[in-house]
Amino acid sequence: MEQYRQAVSKYITEGPIFFTIFLLHFILGLFPTQEMVFVVWGSLIFFSLLKPAYGIVGWVMLLPLEQYVTQQTGVSPFIGHTLILLAGVLWDGFRIKKFRIKIEKSKATLWGAGLLLIPAALAGYNAMDNIRGLISVGLLVCIFLAVVYHIGQKQLPVIILSLVGSSLLGLLISIIGFENTWRITIDGNVRVLSNAIGLSMVFAFAVLLGDRVTERLPEDSGKKLKTLAAVGTVFFGLLLITTVSRGAILAVGLSAFSMIFLKFISVKNKKESIKKGLYSIPVIGIFIVAVNFIERHFTSGHLARRLNLEMFDNIRFEIWGAALNQLSPLQWLIGTGPDNFRQLANQGGYDYYAHSVFVDTLVSFGVIGLGLLALVLAVCLLNHILHKNILAVGTTVYLFLSFATHGSLNSKFFWLTLAVVYGSFYLDKTDLHHKLINKFFVYQTEQ
């Protein structure tokens, strides 16, 4: 308990630096110049020397702005932010010796490496033009490991706060540069904003229901945090409606339902749980009225029309079929390599990206790669259900539903969400976690 009190106090005292990073990225969004990019990089390097977790703060806050800033400046801030994030992890690890890389002839390690490297090597051999794609996916895998590392160092609250800051940052930039009359976007890109807002709402709702972190806080702090979570849930929920992003709205809704169901079956006093649920009915009613108001006066009925279109006229199936029909029997097994979906779909008459991380995984790494990803998600979900980890279950459901109909293997939000799902093994402390992670990293946390 005392460790968590100290952690909360530490986050409060470090608030000015957190706000400075937020402000720097806000200015970068308003004035996207090469000079400002270098100012942000220099500041992040300085802050990361103080505390490596600030690297992940900057990386997450950049996500909604990355494509817009790159287009405006001709410089990719993502590269610099990523290098700062990875360098911070190495600096933290080797300076404090919190981890060391194991090099040993372990059967489990060899099997794990074989399962990952063999299909990747075969896909690389069979790819059409995949060197750049392999480098891109490899970099995102390194980011995934860096986020998992920070979660292992009890930095999940920092990641959640960074995501909330990222959502607010994207909202402010969207309002200032408002161009569309019926939905909020960042320079026409709605999905990066809806991803940040949707995941923020999932985290806020998990805290509201009572996750592992809030259960260990002092009673007063826990109540204040839940109050903020309630406000955040409603606020981000209404914001999500204004994006008119069908996939994100559906993913958040079913994620919330899964967390409510898990919470209900986990509590011993079912009557008290039902009683508290009845208290929320007026709030739900107000929320529905607010959604109706937004739909009538802001989105002009586009949400309802887009939901009907999603059900009865979804072009995604045609796009997926066009690409999959180009695969040979061997490519069905091992894939064609990353960044080849659009080229395959183009051969079938559709010039689109994958619109699904899982379909892109199938095209890139075949049935073997998709099977490995599905196995990881299934094991994570089962583990989180057994340990009644509400936040992790909700995040896993959100990841599957949100990225089943959108994104590609290059989607940064996918790898961030996957890292939270996988890194939540730290909250559960299961034997399976140690078998999967500690074969590669041995964490020596401070007592």
Helices and strands as residue ranges (DSSP letters): H 2-13, H 15-30, H 34-50, H 53-62, H 66-73, H 77-96, E 99-101, H 107-126, H 131-152, H 156-176, H 191-209, H 212-215, H 219-243, H 246-266, H 270-279, H 281-297, H 302-312, H 316-324, H 329-334, H 341-347, H 357-386, H 390-404, H 412-423, H 425-428, H 431-437, E 441-443
